Amino acid sequence: MNAANENKPLGATGKCPICGKPTEAQYRPFCSRRCADVDLNRWLTGSYAIPVVESEPDDPDEDRRET
């Protein structure tokens, strides 16, 4: 990444994050309604969720002591 791109706000690159085509002002940061809808669908279906790994407590009695 060069220094010129480091200070640009997200979505200011001029490329659609879904397909890479140039953005349209009406649908910014996307290029079309279709790409905006694809992104919305990904949010609604949980595709953008960050996976979480839950760990077991090291001490089985730890849960009882906290209450």
DARA-V382514 format. One record per helix or strand of 2 or more residues. SS is the DSSP state (hx for helix, st for strand). FROM is the first residue (numbers start at 1). LEN is the number of residues. If there is no record, write none. Layout:
SS&FROM&LEN  SS&FROM&LEN
//
This chain:
hx&3&4  hx&25&3  hx&33&13  hx&62&5
//
